[in-house]
């Protein structure tokens, strides 16, 4: 087990947990890397500590909440991006729970941070009537710039998400 040395835990999380044990895709690793790069920059500004000086105690639930709020306010991230970043942080803290059980209280509180609820889809697609109008409009050619064949081609390649 590792101590609460955050840099060692983070390195072990990427090399041992993600790459060796879970064998996640390079896209997942890149997404998690970007999340922690943003988190470390935020910590450096907020706590005035170099990333190598951070401890697990510095990253409590209120700090992670402030980080997520900062992403929305300063970087104009939407709900999906915020929740994706939270997923990366949760994954790290689930790993940290195994490696640093002495910090179970802090870890538990971070893991309890809820996802933010998303609003309705644009254009009323979240309701069945909206879906029907969209599909019927595309099939009949009533939707501006969209023909039936183009809609069906998109549907075959799964590029359109119908809720």
N, C-alpha and C positions, 0 to 999 in steps of 0.2 A: 504494500500500500504506500501511496505517496502522502507526503504531508500536505498542508494547505497552501503550498507554494503554487500560486496560480499559473505562472509560466510553465512549470513542469507538468501540471495537470492538463493544461491546454495542449501542449506538445504531445503528451501521451494520448489525449483524446483523439487528435488527428492521426497520429501514426499507428497507435495500437487499436483503438476502438473503431474508427471509421475505415481505415485502410486495411488493416489485417483481419480484424474480427468480422466486421459488418460487410466489408468489400463493397462499399457504396460507389456510385458512379462518380466520375470526375466532375460532373455538373453539380452534384450535391456537395462535394468537397469545395468547389469554387464558391458556391453559395454560402456555405458555412464560413469559409475563409473571409468572404466579404463582410459577413455579419460581425465576426470578431475583429476585423480591422476597424470597422465603424465603432464597435464597442470600446476598443482600446483607445481610439482617438477621443471618444467622448470621455473616457475615464481620465485621460491625460489632461483634458481641458477642465473637467469638473473637479477632480481630486488633486490635481497638480502633482501627479505621481507618474513616473515612467512606467511603461508596461511591465518591465522586469521587476518593479518594486511592488506590484499589486499582490494582494492576498485574497483568498476566497472571502474573507470577512468584509472586504471592501465592496463586494458585489452582492449586496443584499437586495431584497425585493423592491425597496423604495428606489434604489439606484437603477435597477433594471427597468422599473416603471418609468423613471425619468428618462432613461435612454430611449425607450419606445416612444414616449411623448415627444422627445427631441426629433426623432426620425419623422414623425408626422408634421411637426411644426416647422423645422428648419429645412428638411429635405423634401417636404411635400409628398411623403410616402402615403399611399392609401392603406386601407384596412388589410388587403391581401398581403402587401409587402410587410406591414407591421407583424402580421400573424406568422409570416414565413420567418422573419427574424426571431420572433419569440420561439418558434419551433426549434431553431438552431440552438438558442440559449437553453431551452429545456433539455434538449438532447445532451448537451454538455453537463448540465446539472444532474441529470440521471446517472451519467457516468461518474461524476464527482461524488455522488451519494455512495457509490461502491468503493471508491478510492480514498475518500476522506470522510468516514462516518462521524468523526468528531464534530463536523459542521452540519449535522443533520437538520438542525432547526432552521438555519439560513437556507439550506437547500430546499427544505419542505415549503418554505414561504415563497421562494422563487418559482417552484413547480406549481404552486397554487395560483399564479397569475393567470387570469382567464384570457382566452382569445377575445378579440373585439368583434362584435357582431357586424356583419356587412349589411348595408342598406339594400334596397331592391335594385334589380338590374335596370339599366337604362332602357327607355322605350317601352316599359310595361311588360317586358318579357318574363317577369317572374310569375305572372298569373296565367292560368290556362287559356283564357280568352286572348291574351296578348300573343301567346305562342301560336294559336290558331290563326289569328290575323296575319302574323308574320309569314307563316307557312303558306296560307292561302294566297296572300298577296304575291309572294315569290313565285308560286306555282302558276298563278294566272297572269303574271307579267305586269301586275298593277304597281309593283314596287319600283320606284324610279331607278333605272339603270340595272335592274336585275331581271334576268329571264329565267324561265323554268330550267333550261339546260345548265345554266351557270349555277343555279341553286343546287341542282342534283349533283353536279360535279363536286361542289363544295361538300355536300352531304356525304358523298362516297369517300372523300379523302379525310373526313372527320375534322374539317377545319372550322365548322360552324358549331357552336355549342348551344343547344336548345335546352332550356331549363324545364 
